[in-house]
Amino acid sequence: MTAAGSAYDLSVVISTHDRPAQLRQAIAAVRAQDHLGPIETIVVWDKAEPDPTLAVDPAEDPHRPVRVMANDRTPGLPGSRNCGAAAATGPVLGFCDDDDLWLPDKARRQLKMMTDTGSDTVVCGMELEVDGVPFQRPGSEPLLRYAHLLESRRIEANMVAALVRTEAFWGSIGPMDEHIPGGFAEDYDWMLRATRHQPVPVVVDPLIRVRWVVRSHFRQQWPAWEAALRQVIDRNPEFAGQPRGRGRVEGQIAVAIAAQGRRRDALRQIRATLGWSPLEPRAAIALAVAAGVPADRITTALNRRGRGI
């Protein structure tokens, strides 16, 4: 699959901040892929000094080299992913966070699916590990469509599960949005664009292990989450034709507003949520938070079950 002028079949971007032990494991997992062709790994440090000792020179290992660099774009995960993608030389991009592990056949199976289908993007199922407990989350559809993502947030619609042709990432789909508030919902925003571009084939089996940290990812950042979700709705007016999906996102916004202590606004947002989807469970969660139940307690409890708001 190596493109003309490229020495690699695949470039994998690993974004990291300050998790050295997990990072070494993530790098090792990419280098241990059973794909027979060459893969380069690009490790991007965000708001931290790179560790040059992790680099593997192509002269030392032309099959699995590792480059390290600092994020020279917008601070945050979207900027660090774009930074690594800009430095990549392979015709296909993959992404990994420093606390995730690619399973050995991820590159091989997804590259084969990409070749067989001719698609610009392919994704896969995931295995979530929460406090050492695995949760198998296989893909729900063999072909992920835009309408699916409007209706519900699919586990496979995630950057760490995706491979994308480099040309499409910078062209017809576009890169990560570095200015989405707080860097929240950036995967969802990108996957909506990818599925709008064309349906995305799915390797249903879990091909990546995502190690969740059981804590609220939104502590003190609920305003950014609210703004990011509103931006997702504004960019995708087709939500108006998917009441259940629109109610889901409106319910997430209601939780974010309630978590900020804006009780009156939260009640108004809960009514809007139920107007779109009368059975939306996030309306009840938002009501509980507005009544005084700490949002962090709820998000932590959901995380322990391998779920989120």
Helices and strands as residue ranges (DSSP letters): E 10-16, H 20-31, E 39-45, G 52-54, E 66-70, H 77-87, E 92-97, E 100-102, H 106-117, E 121-130, E 133-137, E 143-144, H 146-151, G 159-161, E 163-165, H 166-170, G 181-183, H 186-197, E 200-212, H 222-235, G 237-241, H 243-259, H 263-276, H 281-290, H 295-304
